[in-house]
Amino acid sequence: MANNFKRKPTILIAADTGTLVSDIKKALAGQQCELFHANRTPQAIAILTAPNASIDLAIVELEFPSGLDLIGHLIRQTPRTTKVMAASAFFNSAFLQRLKGLGVDDVAQCPLSRQTWRKAIENLLRGEVDSPGRPFGVIK
């Protein structure tokens, strides 16, 4: 993973199903990053607010219980230090607009290949959107 960080980037995966976690772990195998997994919102908040916590990217599965609440928590961080990617199998234009309005940095429509996950995560950590033609980067 191309790394512009002085340390390994840290990624929180908030998902209650193993599929998303497994897909991302496989996509990032061998990459220089640190992964955390939370299968409940309180666990995710604990990871985010731990002393010396520095999560660079949170990937939140929208089917995750209280997933939108967690996204709201991440967006309201002051200063906002964590990029936010929403992941789901289903998006419609109204919901995409809602996510954009909340301040989500990018969205991924699952399932994705390992290569697509890796590229999307790398681009988001660098502050890039994969394809400017998509509405704020719906990764498919």
SVG drawing of the C-alpha trace seen along z (x, -y; Angstrom):
<svg xmlns="http://www.w3.org/2000/svg" viewBox="-34 -20 41 34">
<polyline fill="none" stroke="black" stroke-width="0.4" points="0.0,0.0 1.4,-3.3 1.9,-5.1 2.2,-8.9 1.8,-8.3 4.7,-8.5 3.1,-5.4 1.0,-2.6 -2.6,-3.8 -5.2,-2.4 -8.6,-1.2 -11.7,-0.4 -14.2,1.9 -17.7,1.6 -19.6,4.6 -21.7,7.3 -21.2,9.8 -18.0,11.6 -18.1,11.2 -17.1,7.6 -14.4,8.0 -13.0,11.1 -13.1,9.3 -11.2,6.3 -8.7,8.4 -8.0,10.4 -7.7,7.3 -5.2,5.7 -3.2,8.9 0.5,8.0 -0.2,4.3 1.2,1.9 -1.9,1.0 -3.5,1.9 -7.0,3.2 -9.6,3.0 -13.0,4.7 -16.1,3.8 -19.3,5.8 -21.3,3.4 -21.5,-0.4 -20.3,-0.7 -17.3,1.4 -16.6,-0.9 -16.9,-4.0 -14.5,-2.5 -11.9,-1.9 -12.4,-5.4 -12.1,-7.1 -9.4,-4.9 -6.4,-6.9 -4.0,-7.6 -6.5,-6.4 -5.8,-7.5 -8.1,-5.8 -7.5,-7.1 -10.4,-5.4 -13.7,-3.9 -15.5,-1.6 -19.1,-1.3 -21.4,1.3 -24.8,-0.4 -26.6,2.8 -24.5,2.5 -26.8,1.8 -26.8,-2.0 -24.5,-2.4 -25.9,-5.8 -25.5,-6.9 -21.8,-5.8 -21.3,-7.7 -22.8,-10.8 -20.5,-10.4 -17.5,-10.2 -18.6,-13.2 -19.0,-15.3 -15.5,-14.6 -13.7,-17.9 -11.2,-18.0 -12.4,-15.5 -9.5,-13.1 -11.1,-10.0 -12.2,-9.5 -15.6,-7.7 -16.6,-5.1 -20.1,-3.7 -20.5,-0.1 -23.6,1.6 -25.0,3.9 -27.9,1.5 -27.9,-2.2 -30.5,-4.5 -30.1,-8.1 -32.0,-9.5 -29.9,-7.6 -26.7,-8.5 -27.7,-12.2 -28.3,-11.7 -24.9,-10.1 -23.3,-12.9 -25.2,-15.5 -23.9,-13.8 -20.3,-14.2 -19.4,-10.6 -16.1,-10.7 -17.0,-7.7 -19.3,-4.8 -18.7,-1.2 -21.4,1.0 -20.5,4.6 -19.4,7.1 -16.1,5.8 -13.0,7.6 -9.8,7.5 -8.2,5.3 -11.1,2.8 -11.1,2.7 -7.4,2.1 -7.5,-0.6 -10.5,-2.4 -8.9,-2.3 -5.5,-3.5 -7.2,-6.4 -9.4,-7.4 -6.4,-7.5 -4.6,-9.7 -7.7,-11.9 -8.5,-10.9 -11.8,-9.7 -11.4,-6.8 -13.5,-8.2 -14.6,-11.8 -17.5,-10.9 -19.3,-9.1 -21.4,-10.8 -18.7,-11.3 -17.3,-7.9 -19.7,-5.0 -17.2,-2.2 -18.6,0.8"/>
</svg>
